[in-house]
Amino acid sequence: MVAVADGEVAGFVMVAGDEVEQVYVAADGRGTGVAGVLLAEAERLVGENGHDRAWLAVATGNARARRFYARQGWSDEGPFDYPAAGPEGPIAVPCHRYAKRLTD
């Protein structure tokens, strides 16, 4: 899903199964509410894919993003190493796993 403002990409989200793989908001779009709209759409898509729970990885040092997800009702389930693709195979990136139940 892509958010557009004034003809420019303001942000996007990508979902794979039950994982919200990417959430990106352009610098000009920060603080405008676009991140919340995109995250809500990602949650909807995960639910539409048949999952009652969504998860995502946040780099351990990204305090701003971690605060945002907490405000959106996501729970920090603790640290783990996210296997990011690298030129010679996966690279372990220190992250925190955040999760949110989508149904009551």
LUMVEX-650675 format. One record per residue (C-alpha): residue in one letter; x, y, z. Coordinates in Angstrom, 3 decimals, padded with zeros to 6 digits, always signed. Example, Ala and Ser with C-alpha at 12.3 -4.5 7.8 and 13.67 -1.06 7.14 Angstrom:
rec code A; px +012.300; py -004.500; pz +007.800
rec code S; px +013.670; py -001.060; pz +007.140
This chain:
rec code M; px +000.000; py +000.000; pz +000.000
rec code V; px +001.336; py +003.423; pz -000.949
rec code A; px +000.280; py +006.780; pz +000.492
rec code V; px +000.504; py +009.775; pz -001.842
rec code A; px +000.366; py +013.451; pz -000.850
rec code D; px +000.561; py +016.291; pz -003.350
rec code G; px +001.552; py +013.847; pz -006.096
rec code E; px +004.539; py +012.502; pz -004.110
rec code V; px +004.982; py +009.199; pz -002.288
rec code A; px +004.456; py +009.996; pz +001.389
rec code G; px +004.981; py +006.435; pz +002.587
rec code F; px +004.257; py +002.765; pz +002.088
rec code V; px +003.764; py -000.530; pz +003.907
rec code M; px +004.507; py -004.082; pz +002.803
rec code V; px +002.885; py -007.198; pz +004.260
rec code A; px +003.931; py -010.839; pz +003.863
rec code G; px +001.661; py -013.339; pz +005.565
rec code D; px +001.364; py -012.258; pz +009.194
rec code E; px +004.431; py -009.990; pz +009.087
rec code V; px +004.371; py -006.262; pz +008.454
rec code E; px +007.658; py -006.320; pz +006.556
rec code Q; px +008.173; py -002.624; pz +005.975
rec code V; px +006.698; py +000.648; pz +007.144
rec code Y; px +008.203; py +003.730; pz +005.537
rec code V; px +007.177; py +007.359; pz +005.836
rec code A; px +009.051; py +010.116; pz +003.992
rec code A; px +010.540; py +012.831; pz +006.199
rec code D; px +007.913; py +015.352; pz +005.033
rec code G; px +005.135; py +012.952; pz +006.030
rec code R; px +006.279; py +012.392; pz +009.600
rec code G; px +003.938; py +013.798; pz +012.195
rec code T; px +001.064; py +014.068; pz +009.705
rec code G; px -000.765; py +010.866; pz +010.682
rec code V; px +000.154; py +008.999; pz +007.504
rec code A; px +002.119; py +006.373; pz +009.472
rec code G; px -000.946; py +005.484; pz +011.542
rec code V; px -003.097; py +005.184; pz +008.430
rec code L; px -000.537; py +002.955; pz +006.717
rec code L; px -000.091; py +000.763; pz +009.788
rec code A; px -003.866; py +000.361; pz +010.131
rec code E; px -004.000; py -000.730; pz +006.493
rec code A; px -001.193; py -003.229; pz +007.106
rec code E; px -003.142; py -004.639; pz +010.058
rec code R; px -006.236; py -004.933; pz +007.863
rec code L; px -004.258; py -006.751; pz +005.163
rec code V; px -002.751; py -009.212; pz +007.661
rec code G; px -006.262; py -009.929; pz +008.969
rec code E; px -007.568; py -010.275; pz +005.425
rec code N; px -004.825; py -012.880; pz +004.855
rec code G; px -006.467; py -014.992; pz +007.581
rec code H; px -004.242; py -014.120; pz +010.537
rec code D; px -005.533; py -012.957; pz +013.910
rec code R; px -002.167; py -011.554; pz +014.956
rec code A; px +000.422; py -009.412; pz +013.187
rec code W; px +004.103; py -008.958; pz +013.969
rec code L; px +006.970; py -006.775; pz +012.857
rec code A; px +010.647; py -006.264; pz +013.600
rec code V; px +012.034; py -002.945; pz +014.856
rec code A; px +015.769; py -002.301; pz +015.023
rec code T; px +016.759; py -002.199; pz +018.687
rec code G; px +018.210; py +001.316; pz +018.415
rec code N; px +015.144; py +002.797; pz +016.691
rec code A; px +013.537; py +004.310; pz +019.800
rec code R; px +011.264; py +006.602; pz +017.773
rec code A; px +009.677; py +003.691; pz +015.903
rec code R; px +009.393; py +001.619; pz +019.071
rec code R; px +007.477; py +004.448; pz +020.786
rec code F; px +005.202; py +004.796; pz +017.735
rec code Y; px +004.286; py +001.096; pz +017.687
rec code A; px +003.624; py +001.111; pz +021.432
rec code R; px +001.248; py +004.080; pz +020.972
rec code Q; px -000.535; py +002.126; pz +018.232
rec code G; px -001.239; py -000.772; pz +020.596
rec code W; px +001.611; py -003.070; pz +019.600
rec code S; px +003.458; py -005.020; pz +022.328
rec code D; px +007.214; py -005.491; pz +022.553
rec code E; px +007.790; py -009.245; pz +022.808
rec code G; px +011.518; py -008.829; pz +023.330
rec code P; px +014.783; py -008.928; pz +021.437
rec code F; px +015.651; py -011.289; pz +018.611
rec code D; px +017.981; py -011.378; pz +015.628
rec code Y; px +016.151; py -010.647; pz +012.375
rec code P; px +017.737; py -012.529; pz +009.434
rec code A; px +018.089; py -009.742; pz +006.846
rec code A; px +019.210; py -010.668; pz +003.346
rec code G; px +022.896; py -010.024; pz +002.716
rec code P; px +025.164; py -010.551; pz -000.290
rec code E; px +026.541; py -013.804; pz +001.154
rec code G; px +023.470; py -014.957; pz +003.039
rec code P; px +021.414; py -013.750; pz +006.000
rec code I; px +022.822; py -011.114; pz +008.346
rec code A; px +021.560; py -011.083; pz +011.941
rec code V; px +020.157; py -007.636; pz +012.764
rec code P; px +019.397; py -006.974; pz +016.457
rec code C; px +015.695; py -006.147; pz +016.656
rec code H; px +012.670; py -006.264; pz +018.913
rec code R; px +009.632; py -008.243; pz +017.866
rec code Y; px +006.402; py -006.258; pz +018.177
rec code A; px +003.037; py -007.971; pz +017.880
rec code K; px -000.599; py -007.017; pz +017.879
rec code R; px -003.728; py -009.131; pz +018.198
rec code L; px -006.120; py -008.166; pz +015.413
rec code T; px -009.280; py -009.793; pz +016.755
rec code D; px -010.844; py -009.745; pz +020.189
